[in-house]
Amino acid sequence: MIITLIVDSYAQASNGTTMTTRRFAEVLMQHGHTVKIAASTVDNVEPDHAYELGISKIPVLYQVSKSQGFIFAKKNKKVLKEAITGSDVVHFLLPFGCQRLGKKLCDKAGIPTTAAFHLQPENITSTLHMNKLQSINNMIYHRFRRFYNRFNHVHCPSKMIAEQLKEHGYTSNLHIISNGVSSFFQKKEVIKPEALKDKYIILMIGRYSVEKRQDLIIDAIANSKYESKIQLILAGQGPWRTHLESLGAKLTNPPIFGFYNAEELLDVINYSDLYVHASDAEIEAISCMEAFTCGLVPIISDSKISATNQFALDEHNLFEHGNSSSLREKIEYYMEHEEEKKKRSLEYIEYAKQYSIDNCVRQLEEVFQLAIEETKKK
């Protein structure tokens, strides 16, 4: 197939939707498809398949979104027309301006389309410190619904988000398919850096943002009887870093902050002792999946608007969302039960096999084929 992916950010490797799009594109090409990319910037795409829409620099919105590692694309009609021409199917990753225009152009040209739901309203409202206002979240769901209900087929990375969409009146066929984990992530022997060899390393990977709740991990460690032994690594970037640095300064071992490339991240995962995913809102959390695929045992928030808790194998892998004391208890449990943690590590490696990105992309290909066949019948 000739598949066109339309997404706002593709060159910026600092948000989950971008990374998911890149991985899908790579695997689709491995499967023999031609993949065209239309995005704000496409520096890292083969020239014949790259369609640069330009960056939308709306005052304030541009600065806020950029601080979160996200860039909006322009509604570039000329380039979008070029991108969709000759496509067997066009897949939209987000519900913003360039995608809305792209959908109209595809419908006019009779080109099959599908979409994916990758952005929770809570991700937006948390940035504005308004995530507790459900009326605002509902308003965003309603706004997004106008776009998604124009598709017969929508990809949902988790059952949780599919149920949220149904509750908010989305009527498309919702296909629950994991975003999948690259085969690059696997368990390997890595020696801890010399400076950390005597530390118990707890890792969280994710954007430094309010809804990710890295503050809970810092508080849990601060109140642990093992506080002086623990080293927290927060892998990511984002606007909340200064605040987290201030909170972490009270620890015997202040958190290590850093944005790692794939090779570096694989090493960090494999020399860490425990993974924590404290986020209140999450559609799936590839970072947590990458960690447990390598055998790093996770402790996950039980938040109802986070799908990540679906990966808990028992109660020791869950803590009460927003409760640092609950998180502290789970951390200390695994610190005191090393043999059980080793056993659970092997269980997670086996459990992770179902989330192979190759299998997930094959399921997505079936959705593309459905859209193509339905358009032909019309």
C-alpha positions in Angstrom: 0.0 0.0 0.0 0.9 3.7 -0.3 0.1 5.0 3.2 0.3 8.7 4.1 0.6 9.6 7.8 -0.4 13.2 8.8 0.9 14.4 12.1 1.8 17.8 13.5 5.3 16.9 15.0 7.6 14.3 13.4 11.1 15.7 13.7 10.8 16.4 17.4 11.5 13.2 19.3 10.1 14.5 22.6 6.5 13.4 22.7 4.7 10.0 22.6 2.6 10.6 19.5 5.7 11.5 17.5 7.6 8.5 18.7 4.6 6.2 17.9 4.3 7.6 14.4 8.0 7.1 13.7 7.9 3.5 14.9 4.7 2.8 12.9 6.3 4.3 9.8 9.5 2.3 10.2 7.6 -1.0 10.6 5.2 -0.3 7.8 8.1 0.2 5.5 9.7 -3.0 6.7 6.4 -4.7 5.7 6.9 -3.5 2.2 4.6 -0.4 2.2 5.4 3.0 0.9 5.0 5.5 3.7 4.6 9.3 3.1 4.9 11.8 6.0 3.2 15.2 6.2 4.2 17.2 9.2 5.4 20.6 10.4 9.0 19.6 9.7 10.3 16.4 8.0 14.1 16.8 8.2 14.6 13.1 9.0 12.3 11.7 6.2 13.4 10.4 2.8 12.9 13.4 0.5 10.6 11.6 -2.0 8.2 10.8 0.8 8.5 14.0 2.9 5.9 16.8 2.8 6.7 19.8 5.0 3.7 21.7 6.1 5.5 24.4 8.1 5.3 25.4 11.7 2.2 27.2 13.0 3.4 30.0 15.4 0.2 31.2 17.0 1.3 33.6 19.8 1.2 32.0 23.3 0.0 28.6 22.0 3.2 28.1 20.1 5.3 28.9 23.2 3.2 26.7 25.5 3.1 23.7 23.2 6.8 24.0 22.4 7.7 23.8 26.1 5.8 20.5 26.1 7.9 19.2 23.2 5.0 19.6 20.6 4.9 21.7 17.5 1.6 22.5 15.6 1.7 22.2 11.8 0.3 24.8 9.4 -2.9 24.1 7.4 -1.0 24.0 4.2 -3.5 23.0 1.5 -1.0 22.8 -1.4 1.4 20.5 0.4 -1.5 18.4 1.9 -2.9 17.8 -1.6 0.5 16.7 -2.8 0.9 14.3 0.2 -2.5 12.6 -0.3 -2.3 12.3 -4.0 -1.9 8.6 -5.0 -2.4 7.3 -1.5 -4.2 4.1 -0.9 -5.1 5.3 2.6 -4.4 8.4 4.7 -4.0 7.9 8.5 -4.4 10.9 10.8 -2.7 10.9 14.2 -4.2 13.9 15.8 -7.4 16.1 15.5 -5.9 19.6 14.8 -6.0 22.0 11.9 -3.8 20.3 9.4 -5.6 17.0 10.0 -9.1 18.6 9.7 -8.1 20.1 6.4 -6.5 16.9 5.3 -9.6 15.0 6.0 -11.7 17.4 3.9 -9.3 17.0 1.0 -9.3 13.2 1.2 -13.1 13.0 1.3 -13.4 15.3 -1.7 -10.9 13.1 -3.6 -12.5 9.8 -2.5 -9.3 8.7 -0.7 -9.8 6.2 2.2 -9.0 7.6 5.7 -8.5 6.3 9.2 -7.6 8.1 12.4 -5.9 7.4 15.8 -6.8 8.9 19.2 -3.5 9.7 20.9 -4.2 12.8 22.9 -6.2 12.8 26.2 -7.9 16.1 27.1 -6.3 15.7 30.5 -2.9 16.1 28.8 -4.0 19.5 27.7 -5.8 20.7 30.8 -2.9 19.5 33.1 -0.6 21.9 31.3 -3.0 24.7 32.2 -3.5 23.4 35.7 -7.2 22.9 34.9 -7.2 19.0 34.8 -9.6 18.8 37.8 -12.3 20.7 35.9 -14.2 17.8 34.3 -16.4 20.3 32.4 -13.3 21.5 30.5 -12.2 18.0 29.8 -15.7 17.1 28.5 -15.6 20.2 26.3 -12.4 19.1 24.7 -13.8 15.6 24.1 -16.8 17.2 22.4 -14.5 19.3 20.2 -12.4 16.3 19.2 -15.6 14.3 18.6 -16.6 16.5 15.6 -13.4 15.3 13.9 -13.3 11.7 14.9 -16.9 10.9 14.1 -16.2 11.6 10.5 -14.2 8.4 10.3 -15.5 4.9 10.1 -12.4 3.5 11.8 -10.5 4.9 14.7 -7.4 3.3 16.4 -7.4 3.4 20.2 -4.2 2.3 21.9 -6.1 1.0 25.0 -9.5 -0.3 26.2 -9.6 2.6 28.7 -9.5 5.3 26.1 -12.0 3.4 23.8 -14.4 3.3 26.8 -13.9 7.1 27.4 -14.7 7.8 23.7 -17.9 5.7 23.9 -18.9 7.5 27.0 -18.4 10.8 25.2 -20.6 9.9 22.2 -18.0 8.8 19.7 -19.7 6.6 17.1 -16.8 5.3 14.9 -15.7 1.7 14.9 -13.0 1.7 17.7 -10.1 -0.6 17.1 -8.2 -1.4 20.3 -4.6 -2.0 19.2 -1.5 -1.3 21.4 1.1 1.1 20.0 3.5 -1.8 20.6 7.1 -2.0 21.7 10.1 -2.1 19.4 12.2 -5.3 19.4 15.2 -2.9 20.2 14.1 -3.0 23.8 15.2 -6.2 25.5 16.9 -7.4 28.6 20.7 -7.3 28.6 23.5 -7.2 31.1 24.5 -3.6 31.9 26.8 -2.7 34.8 25.7 0.3 36.8 27.8 3.5 36.5 30.5 3.6 39.1 28.9 6.6 40.9 25.6 4.6 41.2 26.9 1.1 42.0 25.8 1.2 45.6 22.5 2.8 44.9 19.0 1.3 44.5 17.9 2.9 41.2 14.3 3.8 40.6 13.4 5.0 37.1 10.5 6.9 35.6 10.4 7.9 31.9 8.1 10.7 30.8 7.6 14.3 30.1 8.1 16.6 33.0 4.5 17.7 33.3 1.9 18.0 36.1 -0.2 15.0 35.1 2.9 12.7 35.1 3.2 13.1 38.9 7.0 12.7 39.3 6.4 14.7 42.5 4.8 11.7 44.1 7.9 9.6 43.5 10.1 12.2 45.1 7.8 12.5 48.1 7.6 8.7 48.5 11.4 8.4 48.5 11.7 11.3 51.0 9.6 9.4 53.5 11.1 6.0 52.9 13.3 4.3 55.5 15.6 3.5 52.6 15.8 7.1 51.5 19.6 7.4 51.6 20.0 4.2 49.5 17.7 5.3 46.7 18.7 7.1 43.5 15.8 8.4 41.4 16.3 8.9 37.6 13.7 11.0 35.8 14.2 10.5 32.1 12.6 13.1 29.9 12.2 16.8 29.4 9.5 19.5 29.9 8.4 22.6 31.7 8.1 21.1 35.2 11.8 20.3 35.5 12.7 23.4 37.6 9.8 22.6 40.1 10.9 18.9 40.3 14.5 19.9 40.8 13.4 22.1 43.7 11.4 19.2 45.3 14.2 16.7 44.7 16.8 18.9 46.4 15.6 17.7 49.8 16.7 14.1 49.0 20.1 12.7 50.1 20.6 11.7 46.5 18.8 14.4 44.4 17.1 13.0 41.2 19.1 12.7 38.0 17.4 14.5 35.1 18.2 13.8 31.5 16.9 13.2 28.0 18.4 10.0 26.6 18.6 8.6 23.1 17.4 5.1 22.5 20.7 3.4 23.1 21.3 5.3 26.3 17.8 4.7 27.5 18.1 1.0 27.0 21.2 1.0 29.2 19.5 3.0 31.9 16.5 0.7 31.9 18.7 -2.4 32.2 20.8 -1.1 35.1 17.8 0.3 37.1 16.3 -1.7 39.9 12.6 -0.7 39.8 10.3 1.3 37.5 7.6 3.6 38.7 4.8 5.1 36.4 3.0 7.6 38.6 1.0 9.4 35.9 -2.6 10.3 36.6 -3.6 10.4 32.9 -2.2 8.1 30.2 -3.6 6.5 27.1 -1.1 3.7 27.2 2.5 4.6 28.2 5.0 3.1 25.8 7.8 4.0 28.2 6.4 1.7 30.9 6.0 -1.1 28.3 9.6 -0.6 27.2 10.7 -0.9 30.8 8.9 -4.1 31.6 9.8 -5.6 28.2 13.4 -5.4 29.5 12.3 -7.1 32.7 12.2 -4.0 34.8 9.4 -4.5 37.3 6.9 -1.6 37.4 4.8 0.0 40.1 1.9 1.8 38.4 -0.8 4.4 39.5 -4.3 2.9 39.6 -5.8 6.1 38.2 -9.1 5.5 36.3 -8.0 7.8 33.5 -4.7 6.0 33.0 -4.6 2.9 30.9 -1.2 1.9 32.2 -2.6 0.1 35.2 -3.8 -2.7 32.8 -0.1 -3.8 32.9 -0.2 -4.6 36.6 0.3 -8.4 37.2 -0.9 -8.2 40.8 -1.6 -5.8 43.6 2.2 -5.2 44.3 2.5 -3.6 40.9 -0.2 -1.0 41.7 -0.4 2.0 44.1 -3.3 4.3 45.0 -3.1 7.2 42.6 -2.0 10.5 44.1 -1.0 8.7 47.4 2.8 8.9 48.0 2.5 6.7 51.1 0.9 3.9 49.1 3.7 4.3 46.5 6.3 4.2 49.3 4.9 1.0 50.7 5.1 -0.7 47.2 8.7 0.5 46.7 9.8 -0.8 50.1 8.0 -4.1 49.5 10.1 -4.8 46.4 13.2 -3.6 48.0 12.6 -6.2 50.8 11.6 -9.0 48.5 14.4 -9.3 45.9 13.7 -12.9 45.0 10.1 -12.2 44.3 11.1 -9.2 42.1 13.5 -11.5 40.1 10.6 -13.9 39.5 8.3 -11.1 38.5 10.9 -9.7 36.1 10.9 -13.0 34.2 7.1 -13.0 34.2 7.1 -9.5 32.6 9.5 -10.4 29.9 7.1 -13.2 28.9 4.0 -11.0 29.3 5.5 -8.3 27.1 5.7 -10.6 24.0 2.1 -9.9 23.2 2.9 -6.2 22.6 5.4 -6.7 19.8 5.1 -3.7 17.5 5.3 -6.0 14.5 2.1 -7.7 15.6 0.4 -4.4 16.4 1.2 -2.8 13.0 -0.2 -5.9 11.3 -3.5 -5.3 13.1 -3.4 -1.7 12.0 -2.8 -2.8 8.4 -6.1 -4.8 8.6 -7.9 -1.6 9.7 -6.4 0.2 6.7 -7.6 -2.6 4.4 -11.1 -2.3 5.8 -11.2 1.4 5.1 -9.9 0.8 1.5 -12.5 -1.9 0.8 -15.4 0.2 2.2 -14.4 3.2 0.0 -14.2 1.0 -3.1 -17.8 -0.2 -2.4 -19.0 3.4 -2.2 
